[in-house]
Amino acid sequence: MTRLVAAALLAPLLAMGASACGSAGKTSDGADGTLKLATPAPNSLFTFNEVLADKLGFFKDQGITVKLAPVTDNIPIAGLVQGGKADIGLVSATDAISAALKSDDLRMAYDERTGGNGFLIGLVVPEKSPITTVNDLKGKNIGLASPDQDRAYLTAALKKAGLSIDDVKTTMVGPGGASVAQTLESGRIVAYAGTLNDFFAFDEAGLPVRDITPKGLEAIPVGGYVVRAGTLKKNDVLVRFFRALAMGTYVGLQRPKAAEAATRQVAPEQWEDADQSRGLLAALSKTLTPFDGRNFGEIKPERWNNAQKLLRESGVIDGSVNLDEFLVPDLLQKINDFDHQAALAKADAWLTKQGSTS
């Protein structure tokens, strides 16, 4: 990992309170054309599709105004949506399912990282560790960054190797940092399940790590955008939001120079090492690639069912969400009904104005 990761992912999270705008009151459910968005890394490489949708005027073209909802550690993003402090929230699959168990008012309207999760979540060991595969973890102690998402991900990785969560010991050690790096280096834990942020923190602490995540975990969703059922009834405004987002994603995949130019404007500090930033942008783009290469936000119930099963198997949840009610795939045809060539033409014209070419 590199310092680039901190700039692209960590810094926006720390700065979110300062960068967010809008009042703390209840939202209007988009009735006035304004939607309040809660997102984990606004104005960053991580959310380059949101940045492009704004910079290229796709939100404006769809007749909506998007404001950022203040996000803090005290209230999870799903909780902000549930409590009416945000209309839309980008959340992990684990958080989405856990929140839906507590409230029947949440809906998943748009799957986000349909291209896979391996780049964002992983299972790592110290670079010099003798452990080479997940099979080597049997009977060993694995550290977890979180008791839910990372435990579920570890369960999935173990299943790929023919093991279960009961075949290993787990210890909640928290987010990556110098102390957790020491614990990993000492052997008190032999592996660690976490996210890109955690692995960067190990690198900063002087402990390079190696990913041993098995291939084939693409059948588990990373997460997506949750909304309230009440907002969903005004589905035209949500369709327009997600259509603009899909357009921004499409342009970012087809015109990486547009994604670069847009994110350079909102987060120039993330482009201090341009080659590394382009590498990160390319890797993030892969996670946003649609299943069929064209339809953005597609929700596959079987993937969400897999995630729910893993959460139960790993002891994160006890009950089950009614996925037929929680997942709302029927907006996707309308969302993806946009002129692809027109979107690219607008991006090319915008790039020309910036003094660039596609």
Backbone torsions as a table, in degrees:
resi	resn	phi	psi	omega
1	MET	NA	161.3	-175.7
2	THR	-131.9	172.3	176.4
3	ARG	-63.1	-21.7	176.8
4	LEU	-56.8	-40.5	-178.5
5	VAL	-60.9	-39.9	178.9
6	ALA	-62.9	-41.6	-179.9
7	ALA	-66.4	-40.6	-174.6
8	ALA	-79.0	-32.4	-174.0
9	LEU	-118.2	-45.7	-172.4
10	LEU	-74.8	-48.8	-176.4
11	ALA	-58.7	-45.1	178.8
12	PRO	-60.8	-34.7	179.4
13	LEU	-65.3	-40.7	-179.5
14	LEU	-70.3	-31.5	-174.7
15	ALA	-92.3	1.0	-170.5
16	MET	-57.6	-41.5	-178.3
17	GLY	-59.8	-38.0	-178.5
18	ALA	-76.3	-32.9	-174.1
19	SER	-84.8	-21.3	-176.3
20	ALA	-71.4	153.3	-179.6
21	CYS	-134.7	174.3	179.5
22	GLY	98.4	158.5	-177.9
23	SER	-78.1	165.8	-178.3
24	ALA	-90.1	1.3	-177.1
25	GLY	-75.7	-177.0	179.4
26	LYS	-65.8	148.2	177.7
27	THR	-82.6	170.4	-179.0
28	SER	-98.0	11.1	-176.2
29	ASP	59.6	25.2	177.6
30	GLY	78.1	7.0	-176.3
31	ALA	-62.0	-29.2	-179.4
32	ASP	-97.7	12.7	-179.9
33	GLY	83.8	0.5	178.9
34	THR	-107.7	129.9	177.8
35	LEU	-119.3	137.0	178.4
36	LYS	-101.6	123.5	-173.6
37	LEU	-109.0	128.8	172.5
38	ALA	-106.2	117.9	-175.0
39	THR	-137.0	143.0	-171.7
40	PRO	-72.9	-19.8	-178.8
41	ALA	-148.2	72.5	-177.2
42	PRO	-67.6	152.6	175.5
43	ASN	51.9	54.6	-179.1
44	SER	-147.7	170.8	174.6
45	LEU	-57.9	-36.4	-176.6
46	PHE	-59.5	-33.5	-179.7
47	THR	-116.6	44.6	-176.2
48	PHE	-61.9	-27.9	179.0
49	ASN	-68.1	-37.8	174.9
50	GLU	-65.0	-41.3	179.5
51	VAL	-61.8	-45.4	-179.6
52	LEU	-64.2	-41.4	179.8
53	ALA	-59.6	-33.5	178.1
54	ASP	-79.0	-51.4	-175.0
55	LYS	-63.0	-37.3	-177.9
56	LEU	-86.3	-0.3	176.0
57	GLY	79.5	17.8	-178.9
58	PHE	-67.6	-39.7	176.3
59	PHE	-61.1	-45.9	-179.5
60	LYS	-63.0	-42.3	178.9
61	ASP	-60.5	-30.2	179.7
62	GLN	-85.7	3.2	175.4
63	GLY	75.2	27.0	179.6
64	ILE	-127.8	156.3	174.2
65	THR	-116.1	130.4	-178.6
66	VAL	-111.5	125.8	175.8
67	LYS	-116.4	151.4	178.1
68	LEU	-88.3	132.4	176.1
69	ALA	-85.9	138.2	177.4
70	PRO	-60.7	129.5	-179.2
71	VAL	-118.1	133.0	176.8
72	THR	-132.7	170.9	177.9
73	ASP	-70.4	-20.9	-173.1
74	ASN	-70.6	-35.4	-177.4
75	ILE	-123.8	119.6	177.8
76	PRO	-63.4	156.9	-176.3
77	ILE	-58.0	-42.2	178.4
78	ALA	-59.8	-34.6	178.4
79	GLY	-67.5	-34.4	177.2
80	LEU	-64.2	-41.8	178.8
81	VAL	-67.0	-47.1	-179.1
82	GLN	-59.5	-38.4	-178.1
83	GLY	-84.2	1.9	177.5
84	GLY	80.4	13.1	177.6
85	LYS	-87.1	-13.5	176.1
86	ALA	-145.1	149.0	177.6
87	ASP	-86.0	-34.2	-175.1
88	ILE	-136.3	140.0	177.6
89	GLY	-137.8	133.8	175.7
90	LEU	-90.7	114.6	-173.7
91	VAL	-133.8	160.4	175.5
92	SER	-71.2	160.3	178.8
93	ALA	-60.2	-41.1	179.8
94	THR	-61.0	-47.8	-179.9
95	ASP	-64.4	-36.8	-179.5
96	ALA	-63.8	-47.8	-178.3
97	ILE	-67.7	-43.1	179.6
98	SER	-61.0	-42.1	179.6
99	ALA	-68.1	-38.6	-179.2
100	ALA	-66.5	-26.1	176.0
101	LEU	-68.0	-27.1	-177.4
102	LYS	-92.3	-16.7	-177.7
103	SER	-146.3	134.3	177.3
104	ASP	-92.1	13.6	-177.7
105	ASP	-98.1	-2.8	-177.9
106	LEU	-97.3	146.3	178.4
107	ARG	-135.7	144.9	174.3
108	MET	-99.1	113.5	-172.5
109	ALA	-107.0	-13.1	-173.6
110	TYR	-158.1	116.5	176.7
111	ASP	-79.7	139.9	-171.3
112	GLU	-99.9	-68.1	-172.2
113	ARG	-89.3	65.2	-176.5
114	THR	-69.8	-13.6	-179.2
115	GLY	-82.3	-2.0	178.3
116	GLY	125.4	167.8	-174.4
117	ASN	-120.5	-4.7	-172.4
118	GLY	-60.7	-29.7	-177.6
119	PHE	-75.0	-27.9	-172.4
120	LEU	-95.7	-31.0	-177.4
121	ILE	-127.1	145.3	-178.9
122	GLY	-162.7	176.0	177.9
123	LEU	-125.1	116.5	-172.3
124	VAL	-123.7	158.9	173.2
125	VAL	-132.2	161.3	174.8
126	PRO	-56.5	145.9	-176.0
127	GLU	-54.2	-34.8	-177.1
128	LYS	-93.8	8.1	-178.9
129	SER	-66.2	144.2	175.7
130	PRO	-72.9	-12.0	-179.9
131	ILE	-72.3	127.4	-177.8
132	THR	-116.5	-25.9	-179.4
133	THR	-136.4	168.1	177.9
134	VAL	-62.0	-30.9	179.2
135	ASN	-58.1	-29.7	-178.7
136	ASP	-71.6	-6.4	-175.5
137	LEU	-87.5	-6.9	-176.9
138	LYS	-56.9	126.7	179.6
139	GLY	80.2	-0.5	-176.6
140	LYS	-96.8	167.9	-179.3
141	ASN	-100.0	122.6	-179.0
142	ILE	-113.3	133.4	177.7
143	GLY	-85.0	144.7	179.4
144	LEU	-118.4	137.3	174.9
145	ALA	-75.2	-34.0	179.4
146	SER	-141.6	154.7	-176.4
147	PRO	-80.9	-4.6	-176.4
148	ASP	-117.4	-73.9	-176.2
149	GLN	-57.0	-47.6	-174.2
150	ASP	-75.2	-31.0	174.5
151	ARG	-66.2	-41.9	178.3
152	ALA	-64.7	-40.5	-179.3
153	TYR	-66.2	-40.8	176.7
154	LEU	-61.3	-42.3	178.0
155	THR	-57.4	-43.1	179.7
156	ALA	-65.0	-41.9	179.7
157	ALA	-64.4	-40.8	179.2
158	LEU	-65.5	-39.1	179.3
159	LYS	-60.1	-37.4	178.8
160	LYS	-61.6	-27.6	-179.3
161	ALA	-96.8	7.0	179.9
162	GLY	79.1	18.3	179.3
163	LEU	-112.8	168.9	175.3
164	SER	-123.2	170.6	179.7
165	ILE	-62.8	-23.0	179.1
166	ASP	-77.4	-10.5	179.3
167	ASP	-84.8	-3.4	179.2
168	VAL	-132.8	166.8	170.3
169	LYS	-100.2	148.0	176.6
170	THR	-129.2	144.6	177.6
171	THR	-132.3	126.9	176.3
172	MET	-76.7	106.3	-178.9
173	VAL	-106.9	-9.1	176.3
174	GLY	86.9	-175.3	-177.0
175	PRO	-59.1	151.9	-179.8
176	GLY	-60.9	145.4	-180.0
177	GLY	-178.5	-175.1	-176.0
178	ALA	-60.8	-42.7	-176.7
179	SER	-69.5	-39.5	178.1
180	VAL	-69.4	-35.1	176.3
181	ALA	-61.1	-40.1	177.5
182	GLN	-62.9	-42.9	179.6
183	THR	-62.1	-40.0	179.4
184	LEU	-70.2	-42.1	-178.4
185	GLU	-68.3	-31.9	-177.7
186	SER	-74.8	-19.1	-178.2
187	GLY	95.0	-1.9	177.6
188	ARG	-62.9	-32.2	163.3
189	ILE	-123.3	141.9	-175.7
190	VAL	-99.8	-15.6	179.2
191	ALA	-149.0	168.9	-175.1
192	TYR	-145.8	129.9	176.3
193	ALA	-103.6	120.4	-177.4
194	GLY	-163.4	-155.4	-176.8
195	THR	-121.7	177.0	-178.7
196	LEU	-54.3	-39.4	178.9
197	ASN	-58.7	-43.4	-178.4
198	ASP	-65.4	-41.2	-177.1
199	PHE	-68.6	-35.7	174.4
200	PHE	-60.9	-43.2	-178.6
201	ALA	-60.9	-36.3	176.0
202	PHE	-63.6	-43.3	179.4
203	ASP	-60.2	-42.6	178.5
204	GLU	-64.4	-30.5	-179.9
205	ALA	-83.8	1.6	176.8
206	GLY	89.2	18.6	179.4
207	LEU	-122.2	93.4	175.7
208	PRO	-66.5	141.1	-177.5
209	VAL	-121.6	162.1	-178.4
210	ARG	-124.5	134.6	-178.1
211	ASP	-82.6	127.4	176.6
212	ILE	-116.3	17.5	179.5
213	THR	-60.1	126.7	179.6
214	PRO	-70.6	153.7	177.2
215	LYS	-73.8	156.8	174.3
216	GLY	99.9	14.8	178.7
217	LEU	-93.9	15.7	-179.1
218	GLU	-68.5	-12.6	-178.9
219	ALA	-79.8	7.2	178.1
220	ILE	-114.3	127.9	-179.7
221	PRO	-70.3	149.3	175.7
222	VAL	-84.7	-41.2	-178.4
223	GLY	155.9	-176.8	-178.9
224	GLY	-171.0	-160.7	-175.4
225	TYR	-101.1	121.8	176.8
226	VAL	-100.1	149.4	178.1
227	VAL	-138.8	168.9	173.8
228	ARG	-84.8	152.7	178.4
229	ALA	-59.7	-35.7	179.7
230	GLY	-64.1	-39.8	177.5
231	THR	-67.7	-34.5	-178.9
232	LEU	-62.9	-30.0	178.5
233	LYS	-64.6	-26.5	173.8
234	LYS	-96.0	51.6	-167.1
235	ASN	-63.7	-16.5	179.3
236	ASP	-62.2	-40.8	-179.2
237	VAL	-70.1	-34.3	176.8
238	LEU	-70.1	-40.3	176.4
239	VAL	-57.2	-43.9	-178.6
240	ARG	-66.4	-37.9	176.8
241	PHE	-62.9	-50.7	-176.1
242	PHE	-70.0	-29.7	175.8
243	ARG	-64.5	-43.7	178.0
244	ALA	-63.3	-39.0	177.9
245	LEU	-64.8	-43.5	178.4
246	ALA	-61.7	-39.7	177.9
247	MET	-63.4	-42.2	178.1
248	GLY	-64.1	-38.6	178.3
249	THR	-66.5	-45.6	-179.9
250	TYR	-59.3	-47.1	179.4
251	VAL	-62.1	-41.0	179.8
252	GLY	-62.0	-37.2	179.2
253	LEU	-73.0	-37.7	-176.7
254	GLN	-86.2	-27.7	-177.7
255	ARG	-130.1	73.8	-179.6
256	PRO	-57.1	-25.9	177.9
257	LYS	-67.4	-30.1	176.0
258	ALA	-68.9	-41.8	177.1
259	ALA	-62.6	-40.1	178.6
260	GLU	-64.2	-48.2	-178.0
261	ALA	-62.3	-40.6	-178.3
262	ALA	-67.4	-44.4	-178.2
263	THR	-74.5	-27.2	173.3
264	ARG	-61.5	-34.7	-178.7
265	GLN	-71.5	-41.4	-175.6
266	VAL	-89.7	-22.0	-177.5
267	ALA	-145.1	66.8	-177.4
268	PRO	-60.4	-26.8	-178.9
269	GLU	-66.5	-18.4	-179.9
270	GLN	-83.1	-2.2	-176.6
271	TRP	-116.7	26.0	178.3
272	GLU	-65.1	-34.7	174.2
273	ASP	-115.6	94.7	-171.3
274	ALA	-61.8	-40.2	-178.0
275	ASP	-64.0	-43.3	179.1
276	GLN	-67.1	-37.8	179.2
277	SER	-64.4	-40.3	178.0
278	ARG	-65.3	-36.2	176.8
279	GLY	-64.3	-42.1	178.0
280	LEU	-65.5	-42.0	179.1
281	LEU	-60.5	-41.9	179.2
282	ALA	-64.5	-41.1	-180.0
283	ALA	-67.4	-41.5	177.6
284	LEU	-65.0	-36.4	179.9
285	SER	-60.8	-38.2	179.8
286	LYS	-60.8	-34.4	-179.1
287	THR	-72.1	-16.9	-179.2
288	LEU	-99.9	0.5	-178.8
289	THR	-67.9	128.1	-179.7
290	PRO	-64.4	157.6	179.2
291	PHE	-55.7	-45.8	-177.2
292	ASP	-99.8	8.3	179.2
293	GLY	82.5	-3.8	-174.4
294	ARG	-136.5	-41.2	-174.7
295	ASN	-90.8	109.5	-175.9
296	PHE	-83.3	145.6	175.3
297	GLY	80.0	9.8	-174.9
298	GLU	-60.7	132.0	-179.4
299	ILE	-103.1	121.6	178.0
300	LYS	-109.0	107.1	-176.8
301	PRO	-54.9	-34.2	-178.3
302	GLU	-64.3	-34.0	177.7
303	ARG	-66.5	-42.5	-180.0
304	TRP	-70.0	-32.9	175.2
305	ASN	-65.8	-39.6	175.8
306	ASN	-59.3	-44.0	-179.2
307	ALA	-63.3	-43.0	-179.2
308	GLN	-64.4	-40.0	177.7
309	LYS	-61.8	-43.5	179.7
310	LEU	-63.1	-40.1	179.2
311	LEU	-63.1	-37.7	176.9
312	ARG	-70.4	-44.4	-179.0
313	GLU	-62.0	-34.0	-178.0
314	SER	-88.8	0.7	175.9
315	GLY	79.9	13.4	-179.6
316	VAL	-76.0	-38.3	178.6
317	ILE	-128.6	159.7	178.5
318	ASP	-106.7	-40.7	-175.5
319	GLY	-93.0	-163.5	179.4
320	SER	-136.3	139.7	174.7
321	VAL	-84.2	140.6	173.0
322	ASN	-75.0	95.2	-174.7
323	LEU	-66.5	-27.3	177.5
324	ASP	-62.3	-29.4	179.4
325	GLU	-91.6	-39.8	-174.6
326	PHE	-71.2	-40.4	-178.2
327	LEU	-87.5	130.7	-176.5
328	VAL	-125.0	84.7	-176.8
329	PRO	-85.1	-5.0	-170.3
330	ASP	-78.8	-0.8	175.4
331	LEU	-90.0	-12.6	-166.4
332	LEU	-66.1	-33.9	178.7
333	GLN	-63.7	-43.2	178.4
334	LYS	-67.7	-39.9	-179.6
335	ILE	-58.6	-42.7	-175.0
336	ASN	-88.0	8.8	177.9
337	ASP	-88.4	78.4	176.5
338	PHE	-141.8	160.2	-177.6
339	ASP	-83.1	104.9	-176.7
340	HIS	-63.3	-41.7	-178.9
341	GLN	-67.3	-37.3	177.8
342	ALA	-65.2	-38.7	177.8
343	ALA	-62.9	-43.1	178.6
344	LEU	-67.0	-38.8	179.6
345	ALA	-62.5	-39.5	178.5
346	LYS	-66.4	-39.0	178.0
347	ALA	-64.8	-42.5	-179.4
348	ASP	-64.4	-41.5	178.1
349	ALA	-64.0	-40.5	178.9
350	TRP	-64.4	-41.8	178.5
351	LEU	-62.3	-40.5	178.7
352	THR	-61.3	-39.8	177.1
353	LYS	-63.0	-31.8	-178.9
354	GLN	-80.5	-3.4	-179.2
355	GLY	86.7	19.6	180.0
356	SER	-119.5	171.1	172.4
357	THR	-129.4	155.5	-179.0
358	SER	-84.4	NA	NA
